[in-house]
Amino acid sequence: MKVSIAVAALSAALASCGALAGSSTGETDAKPYSYGMPLDIAKVISITPASNAARCQVGTAHMVYVDHQGQEHAVDYREMGNCSQQ
């Protein structure tokens, strides 16, 4: 249940921000997310927010996860920064 909620939230965030992820955040094995790309997420290991997340801009975030076969994957995706009034 939690995995499907996480995937739905990630999909919604990616759909609202655009299509492809930009440049990698330094991880050479990370794949850029593209809209509709199937993700088999059993467990999220880490999420690194975009470096400009606090400035209300779109940036590239990084997620490391394990699939249902136990293999680790990394994906870069676009996310909208925090736009709350301070």
RAWOFEN-V190999 format. One record per helix or strand of 2 or more residues. SS is the DSSP state (@ for helix, = for strand). FROM is the first residue (numbers start at 0). TO is the last residue. If there is no record, write none. Layout:
<<SS & FROM & TO> <SS & FROM & TO>>
This chain:
<<@ & 1 & 16> <= & 30 & 31> <= & 42 & 47> <@ & 52 & 54> <= & 57 & 65> <= & 71 & 79>>
